[in-house]
Amino acid sequence: MALCLRTTAAEYHVYFGTYTGAKSKGIYLSRFDSSTGRLTPPELAVGAKNPSFLAVHPTERFLYAVGETDGKGSVLAFSLDSKSGHLTTLGQQSAGGGGPCHLSVDATGKSLLVANYGSGSVASLPVRVDGSLGEPASVIQHAGSSVNPRRQAGPHAHAINVSPDNRFALVPDLGLDKVLVYRLNSATATLNTNEPPFGSVEHGAGPRHLAFSPDGRFVYVINEMGSSVTTFNYDPRNGAMFETQNTSTLPKDYEGAAASSCAEIAAHSSGRFVYASNRWHDSIAVFAVDPKTGKLTPVQHESTQGKTPRHFAIDPTGRWLIAENQGSDSVVVFSLDAQTGKLKPTGQTLTLGSPVCAVFVTAK
């Protein structure tokens, strides 16, 4: 489905991953004006089953999505028209495990990495010149458990992020309370166990996603079950992680902490702020960053104007934040104060069924 959208230098295509059902049929597309913060109503870009998490190739010519299913998972590949925003299917490959939930593309654009929550495994796939994917070049199965018998009886790889220098891949595993570290060979699209092999979070915290600081000195891990952020000093020489702080994402007086959980985390491009989403409290927690230590200080808890903010994304200019409320089928735009880091709703609330991811691509 071609969407002919007018664009300017200040505009971006925003692609939304969703859980499909009665209100959603696949990946959706909006146009975003970064000078005004205006977001057009989402339109279906391409049909697909549960294309929940998305990743953009560094050339911005290709888009990838996980096909999140209960059985064998897949990774979907699309070519991307930077003028119209149209997506053309290039095919799909096995995710190397079940229940894929997160993926990323390395800086060279030659390797796609995927985390499989259901099977507790990770895989790496070669990216061909035309953007299509080869079969998994490596599949690594996690093993072990942690203290919560209901959620942590086995491994659950929840994300996979490439380090700023493109040498390592970090994987928060909710079931193990560890962030596993792998050496990445981008030329062969393969992963190998690192030494040291992991960093640890508090028992029962359930690490979900992570974000590097822009300078690569710190790693911020959001813990789904613990409603907290664990701050690590990061050593780029060997991928080692050293915990320095664990701080709650919830207000001190919040009485529903036991039922709450976290979802997404992002570091602002300025390096001055970190943002984290709370589900059930339905808010974005804003933290100020100490530039010397990387430690966080709470600044704000802003309502997402909806239910279950599974994901949010900061636009490339750093002036706006888009929150996707899975539980209320809504997308909400916030302005972001560059001096204080605080968020303010712009009044825009758009309807979209079960939105769970958003990525920006420059519109040309």
C-alpha positions, 0 to 999 in steps of 0.5 A: 500500500503506497502512502504518498506523503508530502515531506520536508527536510524537517519531516520523518516517517514514523513506523509503528509495530503492533500486535494484530487483531481486530484493531490492527493489521500490521505495520503502520505509518505516520508522517511527523513534522519535527518543527511543530511536533505534528503527527499524522493519523497512522495508516496501514503500511503493510500487513503482517502478523504481530510485527511488534518490534521494529529496527531500521537499517543504518542506510534507512533503506530497509526496515525489519520486524519480528514476527512474534508468535507462540511457535517458531518465530520469524524476522521480516524484511522490507525495503523502504521508499524514503519519499512515499514511506511505502514498504515492499516485502523482501521475505522472512527468515527464522528468528532462531527461536520462539517468541522473538520480541526485539531486534537490532541492526549493527552499525555496518548494516551487515548483521541483524540480531534478534532476542527470542523471549519464548525460547530464551535464545539469541540469533544473528542473521547476515544482511544481504546487499539488497536488504534481505536476510540470510539464515541465522549464522549463529544461535545461542541458547541461554540456560538457567533460572532465577528466584521467581518460579512463575516468571523466571523458571527459565531464560527469557532473552528480552532485548539485544543491543549493539555497543556504540563501538559495534564490538559487543551485543548486550542481552538483558535476560528477564529469566536469569537476572543477567545482561549477557555480553557477546562478542560481535563479528559483523563481517560474518554476522556471528556472536560468541560468548564474551569474557566477562560473560555477563553483568547482573541485576538484583534477584527478581528484578527481571531485566527487560531493555537497556540503553547506552549513554551517548558517550558509551560510558554508562549502560542503563538497564530497565527491570520489568519486574522490579520497576527499577533502573540499574546503572552500570559503568561500562568498559568498552575494552572488554564489555565489562559492566559494573553496577553503580546504582539501582533506582525506582522508576515509580513515585515514592508514595505510589501504593500500586508498586507490587502490581506495576512493571516497566517496559522501555528505556531511552537516553536523550541524545544530549546525555543529560536525561534518561526516560523510562516507562511504567505500565499500570502506573501509566507514566514516563519517569524522567531522570537527570544524569550526573555527567561524571558518574552517570547516576540518576536523579528523579525529575518527573513522572508524566502520565502517558494519557493512556494505558500500558505504555509498552514503548516510547521513542524520542524523535531525532531532534530530541525535542519530542517524545511519542508514547505508544499506549498498548492498553488504550490503543493510543499514540500520544505526543509530548514536547521535551524541554531540552533544559529540564528534560521534562515532558508536556503533552501537546494535546495530540492523541491518535488512535492505533490498535495495540501499538508497541514500537515506533521508529523514525526514518528521515523523509526525503 
